[in-house]
Amino acid sequence: MTEERDNVLELIDEEGNQHDFAVLDILEVEGASYAVLQPLNDPEFADSDDAVIMRIDTDENGEEILNDIDDDEEWEKVVDYYNENVVEYDD
């Protein structure tokens, strides 16, 4: 379940816990879309610049949903694209 407000995305995990993420970027890689997300107010990521990348899919109702990237090859393509095309501009 997701809710978006002013570049902040609220995700609800399987246990019903709310997690807020800043939407850093939307990537288009080989015809698929991916959201680059920065965890907010999460002690696990408090001192980290780590980002989470999730694939943007469409459910049976036509609503956008976020899914984990389970395929290692797909993950590597997206991370390589991010590192080559996005990170360079932030230096």
ABEGO torsion letter per residue (X at the ends): XBBBBGGBBBBBBAAGBBBBBBBABBBBBGGBBBBBBBBBGBAAAAABABBBBBBBBBBAAGBBBBBBBABAAAAAAAAAAAAAAAAAAAX
